[in-house]
Amino acid sequence: MNQTPTPKMKLSILEGVGLYNGESAEQALRHATEAAQQADELGFTRLWFTEHHSSKHQMSTSPDLLIAHAAALTKNIRVGSGGVMLPNHSPLRVVENFSILEALHPGRIDLGMGRASGTSAMTNAALRNSQEPLTGQGLMNLLLEVLAFFDRDFPDDHPYQDITPSPAPSLRPDLYMLGSSDGGMRIASQLGMGFAFAGQINPEMAIPVLRAYREAFQPSKHLAQPYSILSTIVVCAETDEEAQYLAGPAELQWARWGTGQIHHAPPTLDEAATHRYTAAEEQARAGSEGRFIVGSPQRVKDRLMQLAEAGQVDELMTMNMITDHQAQMTSHALLAEAFDLKA
């Protein structure tokens, strides 16, 4: 009796362009470029760039510029934002920029959008050139303006009705709503958008929120069926022991963040291996276990597939926090082989 083959799980990468081991901004960008080209060759579905501002240790301030660079140097992989944080931007400018990207690289651009600024109130004010705080409805209005600019469907009496973001209305990337709670999920399901959940931020809520998205999804003219992505931190190596060693810096960094130590540079492998955790750091470390999938290829694949099945997701996304560049490239290669991405 013939059985329907199980659909192959899609695998993607979330890139924050971190500056590790004292490297320069130029080196970090070069490493991110090499990782993008490798991901394209390995058969990953998409590569998204995060948005961070006023950081001494990340070079991901402008996802659209990074997308343009990576897309120009790759062939098949989709490239996008994970995400454009709407409180920091003019909706019109977002639509103009991503329309250009879609024209340059048709069918390969994603616009993932977030509701949080992801930065300090003062940095957000400098980005917007405004001290006026945004309310909850104000944030929703930003998203609705992005959609209306893309769809050319402002009401006739709206002041923006005659604005033309690009010469071709068809220049519309695939749109996703990001979230680490149920807020983004409710918007994505209500408006009929794809949804990406940041499991590295709020692992406990990942499964119930992703299942709720699928149940509440309302089809739209752009997306007939729900489409969900779960991102989490993944460290894969030939052995469980090596993977655990490579995960040390990320675990220490999250423990520090969890105890208010937010200005430390990312730890090195040696620093993480020899660090003596305080009681508070140990508690934060224990509370962060769900953020990480660490181990050999089969161990990592089994755990990721368990999460994918539980959350009923269409795609998995691995967040890169491996501090050694070659180890990061090896991790991606092992994952691609384990998931048989090129088959």
N, C-alpha and C positions, 0 to 999 in steps of 0.2 A: 504493500500500500504506500503510495507516494505521500510524503509529508511536505507541507509548505516550509521552505527554508526560513530560519529565523533572520529577520533583517539585521544587517551589520550595524553595530553601534558607531555613530559618528564621533570623532574625537577632535577637539580644537585646543587652542592655546590662548591664555590671557597674559599679556606682556606689560610689565610696568617699567621697563628700562631702568632697573636699579643699578646704582653704582656700588659695586662690591669690591672688597679687598683693596680699597684705596685707589681704584682705577679712576681715570678721568671721564668726563662727560663724553668726550669723543670716543673713548674705548667702549663705553657702555652702549653707545649708539651703534658702533661697529658690530659689537656682539649681538645686539638685537637684530641687526640686519642679517647677519649670518644665520641666526636662529630662524628668521622668517624664510630665508631661502631654503634652509634644510627642511622646515615644516612643509613647504610647497612640494619638495621632492619626495617626502615621505608619505604624502597623501592625507595630511590633516585637512579638515574641512574648512576651518577659518582661523584667523589670527586677529585678536582684538587688542587694542592698546587702551590702557587705563588713562585717566586724567587726574593728575596731581599737581598742586601748585605750592609755591613757597617752601620747597623741600631741598635740602642740601644733598639728598641721596637718591633722587630720581630725576629722570629726564623725560618725563611723559606729560609735559605741560600742554601739548597741542596734539591731540590724537589725529586731527585731520592732516597735519603735516607729516606725521609718522605714517599714516595710511598712504598718502601720496607716494612717499619714498618706498615703502615696502611693496606696494602694488606695482610700481614701475619695475621692480627688480624680481618679481615672481610671475608665474604664468597661470596657475590654476586656482590656488587657494583664495578663498574670500578674505577680505581684509576690512576691518571695521573698528568701531569704538566701543570700549567696554568700561565707561562710556563717555559720551558728551554729557557733562553735568549741567542741566538746563539753567539753574540759577546763575551760572557764570556767563551766559551767552545771550545774544540777541537771536530770537527764533529765525528772523529773516537771514541773518548771517549764516546760521547753521544750514539752512536750506540752500542758500547760494553755494556754500562750500561743498556740500555733499552732492549737489547736482553736478558740479564740475567733476568731482571724483567719479560719479557714476558715468558721466560722458567719457572720461578718460579710460575707465576700466569697466565697460558694460557688464552687468550681471555678476560683479565681484565685490560690490561695496555694501557694507552693513552700517547702519546707524543705530547703535545702542544708546539709549538715553536714560539718565538717572535724575531723580528728583532732589537729591542732596547736593550741596555745593562741593562737599568733599574737602573743604579747606576752612580756614578761620574766617570769622565775620569780616575782619578788616581786609583780608585778601580778596574775599568775595566782593566787597565794596569797591576795591581798586579795579577788579576785573570789569565790573559793571559801570564804574565811574558814577556810583550812586550810593549814598548812605542809607537810603530808604529800605527797610527790611521787606522781604517778600513774605506774604501770608500763604497759607495753604491753598487758597483759591488762586492766588497769584501764580503759584507754581503750576497749578493745573492749567491756567490760561496760557503759560509758556508752551506747554505741550500741545494744547489745542491750536495755537498759532502755527507751530511747526507743521502739524497735520494739514491745517487749512492752506498754508503756503504751498505745500507739496500738491495738494488736491485741487487747488484753485477754487475753493468753495466757501470763501468768506461770504456772509450775507451781503446783499446788494447795498445796504446802507452802512456797511463797515468801512472805517477810514482806510483800511489796507486793501480793499477790494480790487483796486486798480494797479496794485504793485505786481510786477512781473519778476519772480526770483530767477528765472532762466528762460531762454527762448523755447525750450521744449518741455511741456508738462510731463512727458514720459520719463524724465531724468529723476527717478525716485529710487533710492536704495531700499533694501529690505530694512524694515523698522522693527526694533525690539525695545521693550521696556525692561529696565533693570530693577532689581529689588533685593533687599536683604530682610524684608518683613512682608506683611501682607498688603502694604500700601501700594507698592508697584504692581503686585499681582492683581489687585482689584481693578486698577486702571487698564492693565493689559487685557484682562478677560472681558472687561466692559467694552473696550474699544476694538476688540478683535485684533490684537497685536501679538507678536511673538514675545516670549518672556524668558529672561535669564535670571536665575537666582544665585546670589553670591553665598555659596555654602561656606566659603572660608571666613565670612564675617559672622554668620548666624547659623551654624550647622544644625542646631536643635530644631529650627523652624523649617528647614529645607524640605523635608518630605511632606509634611502637612500642607505647606503653602503651595508646593508644586502640584499636589493632587487637587487642591482646591481650585487652582487655575484651570486645570483641565475640565473640572466639573462645571465651573461657572462661565467658561469661554462662550462668547457670543460671536458668531461668524461676521466678518466684515467684507467689504468689496475687495479688500487686499489679501485677506487670509481666511480661507474657508474652514480650516481645521486648526486646533491649538498646536503650537510648536514651542517646546520648552527646552531650556538648556540649564544644566547644573554645573557650576564651577566650584572647584575645590583645589587645595594645594596638593600636588602630587610629586613625590620623590621616588623615582624608580632606578634601581641599580641591579647588577648581576646577582647580588646576594642581599638578604634582609639586613645583615650586619653593615654592609657598605651603605645601603640606603639610609639606615638609621644615623650613621655618621654624617652623611651628606645633609640630612634633615636638621642636624643640630643647630645651625645658625638661625634657621627660620623658627624653630621652636623657642630658642632663646629670645629672639626678637619679639615674638608674640607674648612671651612671658613678661618681657620688659614693658611692652605696650599695656599689658593688663595690670601693671603696677604703677602706671603713670610715668614711666621712663620713655618719653617719646622722642627725645632728641639724640639718642645714641645712633652712631653709624651702624649699619648692618654688621653683625659679628662675623669674624672669620671662622673657618673650620677649626683652627687650633683654639681660638678663644672659646668657642662653644664647647669643645671637647673637654676643656680644663675648667670651665666655669663652675663655681660652687653656688648653687641656687639658694637664695634665702627662702625662708618659710613662705613668705608672700609670693615669691616667684614660683615656688613649687606648686602652690595652690593655683596660680594662674596657668601654669603649664598643664596641670591636670585638667583644668577646665577647657583647655584648647585642643585636647586630643582629637575631637571630632573634626577639626579643621584640616587634618593631615591624612593623606593616604600614602603610606610609606612601605616599601618592601621590594622584593624581587618581582619580575614581570607577571608571573602567574598570580602571586598574592595580590598585587595591585589591581590586576584585571578583575579578579574575583570580587574584590571589595567594591570596585567602581560599578561593576555590573549589578551587584546587590543594591547599591544606591539608585542606579538607573531604573531598575525594576520597581523598587519601592516608591520612587517619585514619579514613575510613569513618564520619564523624560525621553526626548528624541535625540539628545546629544549631550556629551560630557565635555567639559572644558577644564584643562589643567592650568592652574595659575603657577607661573614660574617664580619660585623663590630660592632656587638652587644657586649658591654663591659662586661656585666654580663653573666657568663657562663650558669647559669640555665635559664635565659631569652633566651639565644641563643638556648638552647636545646628545650625550649618550642616553640620558633618561628618555628624551623624545624618541630616539631611534628604537629603544627597547619597547616603548609603548606602541609605536607604530607596528612593530613586528608582532607584539602580543595581540593587538586588535586586528591584525591582518589588513591594514589600511590600504595597501596597494593592490589587493586582490580584486 
